Amino acid sequence: MELMDNSPYEFIMAASENDFSRFSRFVHRTFNGTDCIYFLKGLRHIYSNFGSMEDVVLQGMKDSGSVKEGLSHLRLTFFSLHHALRNEKHFADVTGGAAGKRLNIFLRSIEVA
């Protein structure tokens, strides 16, 4: 939070490449600075182009009504920017058999239509 001046949304939306570079030394278990920087940019891509992660999930559910399809669409959208393959291991792939526990916890915090 301190690296984002205690305003994560505002930081993500306004950050320059130099601002993102403060995360280059970030490490938490297997999540490193490269991963962190991509995740910040991935979130900015979603917020700028879709409004919210919820909107991306709902868009993915539009045809089938399937939560699994919604979560898959969120993952595809999140990784639509150029990224290192290693970044993908930190975001559950429900179409690949992952349970997506954290993603389902996220869904509990929103109302899915």
Protein Blocks (a to p, Z undefined) as FASTA:
>chain_A
ZZnoopaklmmmmpcfklmmmmmmgcehjacfklmmmmmmmmmmmmmmnopamlmmmmmm
mmnopaklmmmmmmmmmmmpccdfklmmmpccfknopaolmmmmmmmmpccZZ
